[in-house]
Amino acid sequence: MRIYKCPQCGFSQVTEDELWECPRCRSPLLFKGINMEKIEKLVSTYFSYTDYKVEDSVIIFKVQPSAYDFDVVQKAFESQGYYPFLRKNLDQHFLILAEKVNQGSPNVMWNVVLLVATIASTLFAGYSLSLSMVHEGLMNNVWAGAVSFSAAIMFILGTHEMGHKYASGRNGVDATWPYFIPMPFFIIGTMGAVIKSRSPMPDSNSMIQLGASGPLCGFVVAVPLFILGLKLSYVVPQLEAAVGEGVMIYFGQSLLTDFLGRVLLNVPDGYEVILHPVGIAAWAALLVTSVNLIPIGQLDGGHIARALLGEKTHKIVSHVLIGVMVVMGFPYYNPLFVWEGWLVWAVLLYFVIMRAGSGGAMNELQPVSGFSKALALAALTVFVLTVIPIPMQIVQ
């Protein structure tokens, strides 16, 4: 049995005959040998099936629900070089077999280079943020501010990503070490970090655990650092709070940061708070946490939402939220306008996060456990506490 696939139009066919050109577009076909008899025998060991087809380089079987635990099924198919995905459409169950691809060993040197570059870029950002505080006599040593900012934001981001790394290992997902993203001329010196999953997640519970682990771990360390940053901050008259040519940068407030500010600081009328670099780092990390938890596409919140809602409903929710962000960010003749940055985020999330695509977890039919639901609720609570409608304003 052979699989033929057209690299131009995507046509594929399983046949014993020899095919040379695509019947759709007449392009040369790519041939790949496959032992369908062996695969059918393996499938029939765990499932009753009525039909199969090859589509986009995967083999799709119409099956009846299996009496075997999915862990057993997963190990059996992975040992033969395939990832098994279980899906349901109306009352019909499908087993989708995707070939495991040997990705080789990741080059850890890239992780190290990006880590060093991000430390340097966050030091530069911390230096720039601290410089005006030194000029105003609020801080004695600009490098103390630079180092404290860099250390705080790298610690929070690192904790976030290592939360994902730990959850990946616990759920049997092969994941890389964090890739930090340096951004030298950005206000915080970085665009965060990412971990690449090199194998699919086993089930819906693992999707929730991987999605929630990073934000929750980052949140746990960001809150005490924000409290420390508030304690180190400076309460000054409003005129002295301006930087440059009478320019003031206001950091927006979430429910959490507003509450902590009111409890920990006594700010008289006519005074402003100049946030210490540690506080700025923690504030930025909390903002990134809230954005990560938006239930869109491949964001952490997107993984959680897909596990709870299913693929189709999650896709609808993602598009609706993108539309809401566009409305909130469009500044012209718009009574619902909130902040221009939401329009930028909407475009970025649509073209980078949503269009990246995802095969989802292998077993999306498994019920979500109580523990996973509790994690999802905790993640939702963190999102509500940290979301900032207007993250930043520049006032002259």
C-alpha positions as CSV (number, residue, x, y, z in Angstrom):
1,M,0.0,0.0,0.0
2,R,1.3,3.5,-0.9
3,I,0.5,7.0,0.1
4,Y,0.8,9.7,-2.6
5,K,0.7,13.4,-1.8
6,C,0.7,16.4,-4.0
7,P,3.0,19.2,-2.6
8,Q,1.1,21.8,-4.7
9,C,-2.6,21.3,-3.9
10,G,-2.5,18.9,-0.9
11,F,-4.2,16.0,-2.7
12,S,-3.5,12.6,-1.1
13,Q,-4.5,9.1,-1.9
14,V,-3.8,5.6,-0.5
15,T,-3.6,3.0,-3.3
16,E,-1.7,-0.1,-4.5
17,D,-1.5,1.4,-8.0
18,E,1.4,3.6,-9.3
19,L,0.5,7.2,-9.6
20,W,2.8,9.8,-11.2
21,E,0.9,13.0,-11.3
22,C,-1.8,14.7,-9.3
23,P,-5.3,14.2,-10.8
24,R,-6.3,17.7,-9.6
25,C,-3.4,20.0,-10.7
26,R,-1.2,17.6,-12.7
27,S,1.8,18.3,-10.5
28,P,4.3,15.4,-9.7
29,L,3.2,13.4,-6.7
30,L,5.4,12.5,-3.7
31,F,5.4,8.8,-2.9
32,K,5.7,7.4,0.6
33,G,5.5,3.7,1.4
34,I,3.2,2.7,4.2
35,N,2.3,-0.7,5.6
36,M,-1.5,-0.2,5.9
37,E,-2.0,-3.9,6.8
38,K,0.2,-3.4,9.9
39,I,-1.6,-0.2,10.8
40,E,-5.1,-1.7,10.3
41,K,-4.1,-4.6,12.5
42,L,-2.9,-2.3,15.2
43,V,-6.1,-0.2,15.1
44,S,-8.3,-3.2,15.2
45,T,-6.5,-4.3,18.4
46,Y,-8.0,-1.4,20.3
47,F,-10.9,-0.1,18.1
48,S,-13.7,-1.3,15.9
49,Y,-13.6,0.7,12.7
50,T,-15.7,1.0,9.6
51,D,-13.6,3.0,7.2
52,Y,-10.4,5.1,6.8
53,K,-8.9,7.7,4.6
54,V,-5.7,9.6,4.2
55,E,-6.0,13.4,4.4
56,D,-3.2,16.0,4.7
57,S,-0.6,13.3,5.6
58,V,-2.7,11.8,8.4
59,I,-4.7,8.6,8.4
60,I,-8.3,9.0,9.7
61,F,-10.3,6.0,11.0
62,K,-14.0,6.0,11.8
63,V,-14.1,4.1,15.0
64,Q,-16.2,3.0,17.9
65,P,-15.2,4.1,21.5
66,S,-12.4,1.9,22.8
67,A,-12.6,-0.1,26.0
68,Y,-8.9,0.5,26.6
69,D,-7.4,3.3,28.7
70,F,-6.0,5.9,26.4
71,D,-2.6,5.6,28.0
72,V,-2.4,2.1,26.7
73,V,-3.5,3.2,23.2
74,Q,-1.1,6.1,23.2
75,K,1.9,3.9,24.1
76,A,1.0,1.3,21.5
77,F,0.7,3.7,18.6
78,E,3.7,5.8,19.6
79,S,5.9,2.7,19.7
80,Q,4.9,2.2,16.1
81,G,5.8,5.8,15.1
82,Y,2.4,7.5,15.3
83,Y,0.6,10.0,17.6
84,P,-3.1,8.9,18.1
85,F,-5.6,11.7,18.2
86,L,-9.2,11.1,19.3
87,R,-11.9,13.4,18.0
88,K,-15.7,13.5,17.9
89,N,-18.0,15.1,15.4
90,L,-21.7,14.8,16.3
91,D,-22.1,11.1,17.2
92,Q,-19.1,9.9,15.1
93,H,-15.8,9.1,16.7
94,F,-12.5,9.4,14.8
95,L,-9.0,8.1,15.4
96,I,-6.4,10.3,13.6
97,L,-2.9,9.0,13.2
98,A,-0.1,11.5,12.7
99,E,3.4,10.3,12.0
100,K,6.0,11.1,14.7
101,V,8.7,13.2,13.2
102,N,12.3,13.0,14.4
103,Q,13.1,16.5,15.3
104,G,16.6,15.8,16.6
105,S,18.1,17.2,19.7
106,P,17.4,21.0,20.3
107,N,20.5,23.2,20.3
108,V,20.6,24.5,23.9
109,M,23.2,27.1,22.8
110,W,20.4,29.2,21.4
111,N,18.7,29.2,24.8
112,V,21.9,30.4,26.4
113,V,22.6,33.1,23.8
114,L,19.0,34.5,24.0
115,L,19.2,34.3,27.8
116,V,22.4,36.4,27.9
117,A,21.0,38.8,25.3
118,T,17.8,39.3,27.3
119,I,19.7,39.9,30.5
120,A,21.7,42.6,28.6
121,S,18.5,44.2,27.1
122,T,16.7,44.2,30.4
123,L,19.7,45.8,32.1
124,F,19.6,48.5,29.4
125,A,15.9,49.0,30.0
126,G,16.4,49.1,33.8
127,Y,19.2,51.6,33.3
128,S,17.0,53.9,31.1
129,L,14.2,53.7,33.6
130,S,16.5,54.5,36.6
131,L,18.4,57.3,35.0
132,S,15.6,59.9,35.5
133,M,15.2,58.8,39.1
134,V,18.9,59.4,39.7
135,H,18.7,62.9,38.0
136,E,15.8,63.8,40.3
137,G,17.7,62.7,43.3
138,L,15.4,59.8,44.1
139,M,18.0,57.1,43.6
140,N,21.7,57.2,44.3
141,N,23.0,54.5,41.9
142,V,21.6,54.0,38.4
143,W,23.1,50.6,38.2
144,A,21.4,49.5,41.4
145,G,18.1,50.3,39.7
146,A,19.2,48.6,36.4
147,V,20.3,45.4,38.1
148,S,17.2,45.2,40.4
149,F,14.9,45.7,37.4
150,S,16.6,43.1,35.3
151,A,16.8,40.5,38.2
152,A,13.2,41.0,39.0
153,I,11.7,40.6,35.5
154,M,14.0,37.8,34.6
155,F,13.2,35.9,37.8
156,I,9.4,36.3,37.2
157,L,9.6,35.3,33.5
158,G,11.9,32.4,34.3
159,T,9.6,31.2,37.0
160,H,6.6,31.4,34.5
161,E,8.4,29.4,31.9
162,M,9.8,26.8,34.3
163,G,6.2,26.3,35.5
164,H,5.4,25.3,32.0
165,K,8.5,23.1,31.8
166,Y,7.7,21.3,35.0
167,A,4.0,20.7,33.9
168,S,5.3,19.4,30.5
169,G,7.6,16.9,32.1
170,R,4.9,15.7,34.5
171,N,2.4,15.2,31.7
172,G,4.9,13.4,29.4
173,V,5.3,16.3,26.9
174,D,8.7,16.8,25.4
175,A,9.4,20.5,25.8
176,T,12.5,22.7,25.2
177,W,14.1,25.0,27.7
178,P,12.9,28.6,27.6
179,Y,13.7,30.8,24.7
180,F,13.9,34.4,26.1
181,I,13.1,37.2,23.6
182,P,15.4,40.3,23.9
183,M,13.9,43.7,22.9
184,P,16.6,46.3,23.6
185,F,14.6,49.4,22.8
186,F,11.3,48.3,24.3
187,I,10.4,49.9,27.7
188,I,11.0,46.6,29.6
189,G,13.7,45.2,27.4
190,T,12.0,41.9,26.5
191,M,9.0,40.4,24.9
192,G,8.9,37.6,27.4
193,A,9.9,34.0,26.7
194,V,8.5,30.9,25.1
195,I,8.8,27.1,25.5
196,K,8.3,25.0,22.4
197,S,6.5,21.7,22.8
198,R,8.1,19.0,20.7
199,S,5.3,16.4,21.2
200,P,1.5,16.8,21.6
201,M,-0.2,17.0,24.9
202,P,-1.9,13.7,26.0
203,D,-5.3,14.9,27.0
204,S,-7.6,17.9,28.0
205,N,-6.3,17.7,31.6
206,S,-2.7,18.1,30.5
207,M,-3.8,21.1,28.3
208,I,-5.2,22.9,31.3
209,Q,-2.3,22.0,33.5
210,L,0.3,23.2,30.9
211,G,-1.7,26.4,30.2
212,A,-2.3,27.3,33.8
213,S,1.1,26.4,35.3
214,G,3.1,29.2,33.9
215,P,0.8,32.1,34.7
216,L,0.1,30.8,38.2
217,C,3.8,30.3,39.0
218,G,4.7,33.7,37.6
219,F,1.9,35.3,39.6
220,V,3.0,33.8,42.9
221,V,6.5,35.4,42.6
222,A,5.3,38.6,40.9
223,V,3.0,39.7,43.7
224,P,5.6,39.8,46.5
225,L,8.0,41.6,44.1
226,F,5.3,44.2,43.3
227,I,4.8,44.7,47.1
228,L,8.6,45.1,47.5
229,G,8.6,47.6,44.6
230,L,5.8,49.6,46.2
231,K,7.7,49.7,49.5
232,L,10.8,51.0,47.6
233,S,8.8,53.6,45.5
234,Y,8.8,57.3,45.9
235,V,5.9,59.6,46.8
236,V,6.5,63.0,45.3
237,P,4.6,66.2,44.4
238,Q,2.9,65.9,41.0
239,L,5.1,68.5,39.3
240,E,8.2,66.5,40.3
241,A,6.8,63.3,39.0
242,A,7.1,64.6,35.4
243,V,10.0,63.3,33.4
244,G,11.7,64.9,30.4
245,E,9.9,67.9,29.0
246,G,7.0,67.8,31.5
247,V,6.0,64.3,30.3
248,M,4.4,61.9,32.8
249,I,4.0,58.1,32.1
250,Y,1.1,56.6,34.0
251,F,1.0,52.9,34.6
252,G,-2.5,51.6,34.5
253,Q,-4.1,49.8,37.5
254,S,-5.5,46.3,37.8
255,L,-7.8,45.4,40.6
256,L,-4.8,43.8,42.4
257,T,-2.3,46.6,41.9
258,D,-4.9,49.3,42.8
259,F,-5.8,47.4,46.0
260,L,-2.1,46.9,47.0
261,G,-1.3,50.5,46.3
262,R,-4.2,51.8,48.5
263,V,-3.3,49.4,51.4
264,L,0.5,49.9,51.3
265,L,0.9,53.5,50.3
266,N,-0.4,56.7,51.8
267,V,-0.5,59.2,48.9
268,P,-1.7,62.7,49.9
269,D,-3.7,64.8,47.4
270,G,-1.4,66.5,44.9
271,Y,1.2,63.8,45.1
272,E,2.2,60.9,42.7
273,V,4.0,57.6,43.1
274,I,7.2,57.1,41.2
275,L,7.4,53.3,40.9
276,H,10.7,51.8,41.8
277,P,12.3,49.6,39.0
278,V,11.4,46.4,40.9
279,G,7.8,47.6,41.0
280,I,7.9,48.4,37.3
281,A,9.2,44.9,36.5
282,A,6.6,43.2,38.6
283,W,3.8,45.4,37.2
284,A,4.9,44.5,33.6
285,A,5.0,40.8,34.5
286,L,1.5,41.0,35.9
287,L,0.3,42.7,32.7
288,V,2.0,40.0,30.6
289,T,0.3,37.3,32.8
290,S,-3.1,38.8,32.1
291,V,-2.5,39.0,28.4
292,N,-1.3,35.4,28.4
293,L,-4.5,34.3,30.1
294,I,-6.8,35.8,27.4
295,P,-8.6,32.7,26.0
296,I,-7.4,33.1,22.4
297,G,-5.6,30.7,20.1
298,Q,-2.3,29.4,21.4
299,L,-2.0,31.7,24.5
300,D,-2.0,30.0,27.9
301,G,-5.6,31.0,28.3
302,G,-6.4,29.6,24.9
303,H,-5.1,26.1,25.9
304,I,-7.3,26.2,29.0
305,A,-10.4,27.4,27.0
306,R,-10.0,24.8,24.3
307,A,-9.8,22.0,26.9
308,L,-13.0,23.2,28.6
309,L,-15.0,24.3,25.5
310,G,-13.8,22.1,22.7
311,E,-12.2,23.1,19.4
312,K,-15.1,24.6,17.6
313,T,-16.5,26.7,20.5
314,H,-13.0,27.9,21.4
315,K,-12.4,29.0,17.8
316,I,-15.6,31.0,17.9
317,V,-14.7,32.6,21.3
318,S,-11.2,33.5,19.9
319,H,-12.6,35.3,16.9
320,V,-15.2,37.1,19.1
321,L,-12.5,38.3,21.5
322,I,-10.3,39.5,18.7
323,G,-13.3,41.5,17.4
324,V,-13.9,43.0,20.9
325,M,-10.2,44.0,21.1
326,V,-10.4,45.7,17.7
327,V,-13.5,47.7,18.9
328,M,-11.8,48.6,22.2
329,G,-8.6,49.8,20.3
330,F,-10.1,51.7,17.4
331,P,-9.8,55.4,18.3
332,Y,-12.0,57.1,15.7
333,Y,-15.7,57.9,16.1
334,N,-16.0,55.0,18.5
335,P,-17.8,55.4,21.9
336,L,-16.5,52.0,23.0
337,F,-12.8,53.1,22.5
338,V,-10.6,52.2,25.5
339,W,-6.9,52.2,24.5
340,E,-5.1,52.1,21.1
341,G,-2.8,49.3,22.2
342,W,-5.7,46.8,22.1
343,L,-5.9,47.2,18.4
344,V,-2.2,46.3,18.1
345,W,-2.7,43.3,20.4
346,A,-5.7,42.2,18.3
347,V,-3.6,42.3,15.1
348,L,-0.6,40.5,16.7
349,L,-2.7,37.8,18.3
350,Y,-4.7,37.1,15.1
351,F,-1.7,36.8,12.8
352,V,0.9,35.3,15.2
353,I,-1.0,33.4,17.8
354,M,-4.3,32.2,16.2
355,R,-2.9,31.5,12.7
356,A,-0.1,29.3,14.1
357,G,-2.6,26.5,14.4
358,S,-2.6,23.6,16.8
359,G,-3.5,19.9,16.7
360,G,-4.8,20.1,20.3
361,A,-4.4,17.3,22.8
362,M,-4.4,13.7,21.6
363,N,-7.4,12.7,23.7
364,E,-9.9,15.6,23.7
365,L,-12.7,13.3,24.7
366,Q,-11.5,12.6,28.2
367,P,-13.6,14.4,30.9
368,V,-11.9,17.3,32.7
369,S,-11.0,16.4,36.2
370,G,-11.9,18.4,39.3
371,F,-8.2,19.3,39.8
372,S,-8.0,20.7,36.3
373,K,-11.2,22.6,36.8
374,A,-9.8,24.1,40.0
375,L,-6.6,25.2,38.1
376,A,-8.8,26.8,35.4
377,L,-10.8,28.7,38.1
378,A,-7.5,29.8,39.7
379,A,-6.3,31.0,36.3
380,L,-9.5,32.9,35.7
381,T,-9.2,34.6,39.1
382,V,-5.7,35.7,38.3
383,F,-6.9,37.1,35.0
384,V,-9.6,39.1,36.6
385,L,-7.2,40.4,39.2
386,T,-4.4,41.4,36.8
387,V,-6.2,42.6,33.6
388,I,-5.5,46.3,33.0
389,P,-8.0,48.0,30.6
390,I,-5.7,51.0,30.0
391,P,-2.1,49.7,30.6
392,M,-0.2,52.9,30.0
393,Q,-0.9,56.6,29.3
394,I,1.6,59.3,28.4
395,V,0.5,62.8,29.6
396,Q,2.2,66.1,28.8
